[in-house]
Amino acid sequence: MPGDDPELPRKILMTADAVGGVWQYAVDLCTDLAKSGVEVLLATLGPTPSSGQLGAIESVPGLATVHGDYALEWMENPWPDVDESGKWLLDQQQSFSADLIHLNGFSQAALPWERPVVTVGHSCVRSWWAAVKGCDPGPEWDEYTRRVRTGLDATNSVVVPSAAMGRSLSEEYGIPAQKTRVIHNSTRVPDHAGMQKEPFILAAGRVWDEAKNFGLLAAIAPRLDWQVRIAGAERGPDGGCKPSDGLQRLGPIPHFQLVEQLRHASIFAHPALYEPFGLSVLEAARSRCCLVLSNIPSLRELWDGAAVFLDPRDPDLWKFEMNELCRDFTRRRRLADLGAKRAQRYSSAAMLTGYLDLYGSLLSTQAKDGKAA
């Protein structure tokens, strides 16, 4: 058991937020860590997790949660809250006495933790801006850039869910490659071989996020043979809202309902302009959907040979190719099988092993440094 090994953590303090895919990633990882004998305190920041989100983890032994109502570092004018949340997190650490800190954010890696720190780069504003806007963010993001760079300099290790995301962080903040490790995300959604598929297209994600590019699907939906359903919140944490006219809107449904939709969807469409990993894509592959994805580096890296890749800025191409797939059962079935096979690489066991290996390496180094001192 990891909790009995002096080179593996007995207690981990992990941060998360309930806004997007980081929540499900953290829940799944914390659950596996707790089952492995590691105590975890999951400290959530930003909007309060819903009762459904909390209900998914309330019965996991060895996992405790606390919530701090503080703005996240990528929100508008967050820095007073970020500073206060840093003090709050240090207080949580003092009470919990974790021997390793796992941050799903950047700036708080610069806090005086006195324990090894792992920082996971799920996404960042600068790489988002480059992919979506094609330029650098304005001067209003200078403090964000400074804080992220300081956090990345201070952390012991940077984890990324794809090599493409690692390259982006290196280009934007100058972190050395040897400090970065790729650990792919995973999902607990099982393979649903033999499910009865229905004639509809599904998309899922933060509808309000311009990077998801769901406006493309809304524009072409009236010209598609099948109905397009979209699951996800339309209103962002700052109140911003993106229209989704032309689509059947499912809203921010609970995860188990999303999985049920995936089980029956024949095609999963993901026209994202920016996607460091794409947990919804993995869940769709496990659910035997035919994947139609943006032709961007991260998705090519993860799914090349197991999906249809299209230019996310060419709606006419998406309309043509998806109608072709709607009319070709054999091709859909073949692509669904290829996607399900590829999804086996991104297992919960592989993710857990990757993190435990990293944690053990950092704790072993800390122990050797302590003896040398």
N, C-alpha and C positions, 0 to 999 in steps of 0.2 A: 504494500500500500504506500502511495506517495507520502502520506502523513507520517510513516515510520522511517523514512529515508532522510538522513541528515542533509543530503544534497538536493532535496526537493522541498517545496514550500509546504508548511503546515497551515498557514493562513495567508490569504491573498485579499487585498483591498482592490476592488475593480470599480472603475467609473463607467457610466453609460448614460444614454439619454433615450427617451421614448419616442423620438420624432420619426425615425426611419428604420432602416434595416439593422442598425447597430443594436437596437433593442433585442431583436430575435437572435442575432449573433451572440450577444452577451448572455441571454437566457440559456441558450443551448450549451455554450461553453461552461457557464457556471454550474449547470446541472451535471455535466460530465465530470467537472472537477470535484463537485461535492460527492458524487458517486464513487470517485476515486479516493476519497478520504481527506480531501482538502477543504478546510473551512473557507468560505468566501463571504465577504461583506460587499454587496453590490450597492454602490452609492450612485444614485441617479441625480442628474442635473437637468435643468430646463423644465419644460412642461411636465406636470405630474402624470405618471403612468396611469392608464385607465384601469378600472377594476378588472376588466378582462385580461389586460397585460399582467397585472399583479397576480391574478388568480392562477396563471400558468405556472407560477413558481412558489406559491405560498406553502405547498406541501413538500418541497424538496428539502430533505434533511441536510444540515450543514450549510445552508444558504440563508443569509439574513439580508434584508434590504433597508436602506435609509434613503430619504429624499431631501434634496436641498433645492429650494425654489429660486434658482439663480439662472440668469441668462447664459446661454452657451457662447463660446468664443466667436462663432461665425455670425452671431446676431448683431443687430444695429446697436452701437454704443454699449457694448457689454462689459467694459473693463472694470467699472466699480463692482459689478456683480462677480466677475471673474476673480477679482482680488479677494472679495469676501468668501467666495466658494473655496478658494485656496486655504484660507484660515479654517473654514469648516471641515475640509478634507483632512487637514493636519490634525484637527481635534478628533475626527473619526479614527484616524490612524493611531493616535495616542491611546484611545480607549480600546481599540481592537488589537493592537500590537501585531499587525501583519508583518511577515518577513519578506514580502515582495509586493510591489505596487504595479498594477496593470491598468494603464490609462488608455481610454478610447477617445483621446483628445490630445492636443499638443502642448499648449502653453503651461499647464500645471506640472509638466515634467521638470520645470525649473524650480519647484518648491524644495525646501530642505528636508527631503524624505529620510535620509540616512539608511535607506534600504535600496536594493536594486530596483530599477524602474524600467518597465517595458512600455513603450508607446506604440499604439497601433494606428497606422495612417489609413483610415477607411476612405477619406477624401480630404480635399482642402480647397479653400477659396481660390487660390492662385491657379491651380490646375483646372478647377471648374471653369474659371473665367477664360483661360486660354482655349479650352475645348468648346465652350458655348459661345463666347463673344469674339474669340479670335484675337485677343489682345490682353495686355496686363490690366489688372484692376486699378481704379483711380487712387489718388493720394489718401482718400478716406480709409483705405485698407493698409496703410503703411504700418500702423501700430499692430494690426493683426500679423502682418508679415514679420515684424520684429519679434513679436512674442512667440510665434510658431518656430522661427529659427532658433531662438534662445532655448525653447523647450527641446527641440531636436538635438541641439548641441549638448544639453545637459543629460538627456536620457541615456541609459546603458545600452538599449537595443531598440531598433525600429522594426516593427513587423508590418508588412504590406500584404494584401490579399492577392496581388498579381505582380508580376515583374514590371508590367507597364506602369503601375502605380509607383513602384520603387523608382523607376526612371524619372517620373514626374517630380517626385519629392527631391531627387538629386538635382534635377535641373533648376527647380524653383528655389531651393534652400541650401544647396551645396553640401548635403550630407554625404559622407564617404560610403561607397558601395559595401565595404566590409562591415558597416554598422547596421545594414539592412538585411532582413531575412524574410523570404516569402513563405507564408503559411496560408494556404488556401482556406477560405471560409467553407462551411459545411451546412447541412440541414438535416433535421431529424425526420423530414418527410420521407416515407418509405416509397419504394418503387411500386407503381400501381399497374403492373402488367395485367392485361385482360379487362381493364375497365372499359365500359361502353362509352365511346366518345360521341359527342353531339356536334352538329354543324354551327359552331360559333367560334369567334376569335376572342381571346382574352388578353388584356394588358393589365399590369399592376404596378403601383409605385406612387410616389408623391405627385399627384396631378399638378400641384402648384409649382413644382420645381421645373423651371425652364429646361434644365438639362435632360429631363425625361422625354421631351419633344413629343408629348401626346397630342399637340396641336396637329401634327401630321396625320395621325389616325382620325381625328375629328374631321379633318378636311376631306379625307378620302372615303370615310365610312359610307356616305350615301351611294358611292359607286362600287362598293364591294358586294359580292354575292351573299356573304353571311353577315350576320349581326356582329358588331364589335362591343364587347363589354369591358368596362374599365373599373378596377378596384383601387381605391386609395383616397386619401384626403384631398379635397380641392382647395381648402383654405390653409395657408401656412401659419407658422407660429407668430409671424408679424401681421397676420390678418390678410395677407395677399391671397388672391384667388385667380386661378386660371380657368377659362371657360372650357367646357368639354361637350359642347353641343354636337349632336350627331351620333353620340355614343350612348349606350345604355349604362348609366352611372350606378355602380353598386355602392359607392361611398367607402368610408374607412371601416370595412367589415373586419370582424375578429379573424385571427389567423386560421382557425379551423374552418371557417366559412370560405376563406380564400383557397385553402387546400381542396375543399369540395368543388369549387369552381374549376380549379386546375385539373382535377380528376376527369372532368367531363369536357373540357375545352379541347378542340382538335388542334388549334393553332395558338401559339403564344407569340405575340408581337412585342418587340422591344426596340423602338426606334431611337434610343438614347444617344445624345450627343456626348455624354460623359458618363462613364460607369466603371469605377475601379474594380468591381467584382460582379455584382448583379446577383444577389441572393434569390430574387424572384425568378431569374432565369434558371438557376439550379433547381429550385422547387418545381418549376415547369417541366424541366427535363426528367426529374424523378417521377413526375406525374404522366409521363409519356405524351407530352405535347410535342407537336412539330414546332421547332424553334425558327423564328424569323427575326434576325438580329441586325443591329447596326454594324456596319463594317468599320469598326474602330479598333485600335490596337489591343485593348484589354479583352474584349469579347472574342477577337480573332485568336488571341493567345490561348484562351480557355476552351473555346468551342470549335476551332477550325476543323472541318471535316465532319461536323455533327450538326450543322445548321445551315440555313440560307442567310447569306450576308448581303445587305443592301445599303446603299448610300443614304444616310439619314436626312439628307437635304434634297432628296428626289422623290416627292410624293407620287408622281406618276409611275415610277418604277415599283414602288411599294404596292400601288393599286394593281398593277399588272401581275406581279409575282404572287401576291396573295390570292388573287382570283384564280390563277393557274393552280395553286395548291388546293384551293377549295374544290377544284374539279378533278383532282388526281389523288385518289385514295391510296394507291400503291406507293407513290412518292412520299406522302405524308407519313405513312406507316414506317417506311424505311428510315426516314429522318428521325422519327420518334424513337425508333430502336437505337439508332446511332447516338442520339442525345442521352438516352437512359444509360447506355454503356459508358459514355464519357463521364456521366455524373458519378459513377462509382469511384472515380479518382478523388472526388471531393467529399470524403466520408467524415463522419464525426470522430471516428477512431483515429484517422490520419491527422485531423486538426488537434485533437487532444494530445496525441503523441508529439506533434510539433511543438506545442506550447510547453509541455512538461520537459521536453529535452532542452528548450531554451531556458526555462526557469532554473533547471538543474545546473546548466552551464553557468548562469549568472551567479547563483548561490555558491557554487564551487569556487568560482573566481573570487568572490567576496571572502570566502573562508580562507583561501590561500593568501590573499592580500592581508587579511587580518593577522595570520600567523607570521607573515613576513614582517609586518609592522611591529 
